[in-house]
Amino acid sequence: MELLRFITCGSVDDGKSTLIGRLLYDSKTLLHDQVAALEQSSAKGGNGLNLALLTDGLRAEREQGITIDVAYKYFATPRRKFIIADTPGHVQYTRNMVTGASTADLAVLLVDAAQGVQEQTRRHAYLASLLRIPHVVLAVNKMDAVDWSQDVYHRIRDEFLALTRASGFSEVHAIPVSALLGDNVVEASTRTPYYDGPPLLRYLEDLEVDRPSDPERGRLPVQLVLRPSDPALQDYRAYAGQVTSGAFRPGDAVVVLPSNIHTTIAGIDRYGEPVTEAFAPMSVAIRLRDDVDVGRGEVIASAKRPLRVGQELRARLCWMAERPLVPRARLLLRHATAASPAIVTAIESVVDVHSFTDQPAPAQLALNEIGKVRIKTARTLAFDTYAEERGTGAFVLVDEASNGTVAAGLIIAEEPAT
Amino acid sequence: MSLLSHLERLEAEAIFILRETAAQFERPVLMFSGGKDSIILAHLAAKAFRPALSPFPYLHIDTGHNFPETLAFRDRFTAQMGAKLIVRLVEDSIRLGRAVEEKGKFPSRNRQQAVTLVDAIAELKLDACIGGGRRDEEKARAKERIFSVRDEFGGWEPRLQRPELWNLLNGRIHVGENVRVFPLSNWTELDVWQYIRAERLPLPELYFAHQRACIVRDGLLFPISPFVRIDPEDDVRRTQVRFRTVGDMTCTAAFPSDVRDVDGIIDELRASPVTERGSRLDDQRSEAAMEDRKREGYF
């Protein structure tokens, strides 16, 4: 069975949690005791069955009626398994959306039909595009509150399609829904004759999920070296890691980067058993033909399509800490299985949250701001751009004093000199 | 090039997490209770480092209220895996006055267990504890990270969690802090059973149908044990039951079943009307029961 990971995002009160509750409730994923707990909780609020309570897991969230942190939900239909990352809509919690989006194949963006496309909607679409989520569903919710108006639906849909035309999504699909009443969520609605597509769940079940990984571009960041203590295996040495993209076979010519060692794959073991092929996202251990010195943090790559190597990166950065980022800040960079001290040498631009254009030379990057930066690392790294490969094109920055993760980074290419 | 099945993906992800734990920490342990989730963890930990040995000793926080079947299984399984087992007893924490015994009909040692665990972490200078928690179990768990940082008191502060992006796990901590690691975060209960079937993993016999004397209470069946007070008005019956989770004898309910194998469990689960935590008295105490216990250092 296939797996689809998606995020749901929307502004406060767009009914996101209700929509997820509806998906779980109508697809019969909810079990008796969950329904009982739901009814007990809903009774306290006194507004009928409150489906949002299914996702608002923390006490503060229930008390304030808002979602604070990314919540993961799981459900399966006979056709597919789903992992939902439910991300909050508040401006101050943008970092949570970036977190949820980092592993998603699809984003469901909610818009309140009575409110139309909001600044938050634009921001979510922008973030989904920045993190290169290939598929977007625009759920125009609360259609019951606008009398199922075809005009309202079409106006919102067209406005959204126009604004995402240049966003690089491989598909954008709009659906008029009422999460509260269930129309077009699991069951098709009879009140939206102008919409001839499938209800949301059917759309999610049928979607062909892109597998953008290029088989020629094999990458395995080394996590650790397997060296058994058993004297009978004293010559065994294998490099354990998860293939992040592409594929490897015994006999393949590979290069270990950044140390730039050229060698050949002697064998591939999967949990101790030899296999004839390893492809993403398998966890394996690779044995190399030559007796070479390879350690954690290096990347084994197809010799034909090596990674870039260097100590200078250009990146899009989403800043996630209260304390702003200032030029010359010293941080720890974690990329694949490597870690290196790093200095943000320049903040080139910051994204304006209204126009989504890059404004040059800001003094700093504040919490939830996104900018282009230049970074210099103490160690040499082997990397791809994020557009090429998520696994070897993404990094995080860690504050060495607090140890907190303070930024998400997406490596971008140098712009050609003008 | 073919695609990985759903289970193979979950397995590859869990093994990636276990290898990261071995690489990023000095003194990690694997929390082993003898329950199905910890059996899977132990199995995955063995696979992750083959043909080398798993670097993780097992740690069991023994509440003293365990089913004897679980303890016997624990010792048998540990010997088979050739693993080192460390046991710390809640009984000792109570004797030393570190924890106070709960009163009542079904005295739980859940909160006391957190004290013993936090003490064991300090005593053994552990920096990472690998646990079998899954996000599908409970609402507070749905917001848990894969690497979950705890302070010296073992406390979980949900609002201060580190963002976790892509597969980049940040295990950096200060001295005295520790990380709870959850390799099965993205597994559901059904995935767990399908994996047990696929890998033919051994299990304590409590998971399968057997005869047992139970107190019937609020529609749930509670096993009779030396730790539960039997009152004259109690409805006690000997009946054929099995357990869906194996927690403490005082707070784990059984249910009527004639299922004797893993296939039967999977069929039953597909048709089952309640969640796994629905059979745990400890989680039914309040809406935020799990969140509160996690804040105090519980897994």
Interface residues (C-beta under 8 A of the other chain):
Chain A: M1 E2 L3 L31 H32 D33 Q34 A37 S41 L54 T55 D56 G57 L58 R59 A60 R62 I68 D69 V70 A71 Y72 K73 Y74 A76 K81 I83 R95 N96 V98 T99 S102 T103 R211 P215 Q223 L224 L226 R227 P228 S229 D230 L233 Y236 A240 G241 Q242 A247 D269 Y271 G272 E277 F279 P281 M282 S283 R296 M320 L332 R334 H335 A336 T337 R390 G391 A394 F395 V396 V398 N403 G404 T405 A408
Chain B: M1 L3 L4 S5 H6 E8 R9 E11 A12 E13 I15 F16 R19 E20 A22 A23 K47 A48 F49 R50 P51 A52 L53 R135 D136 E138 K139 A140 R141 A142 K143 V149 P158 R159 Q161 R162 P163 E164 L165 W166 N167 L168 N170 R172 I173 H174 S185 N186 T188 L190 S272 P273 V274 T275 R277 G278 E287 A288 E291
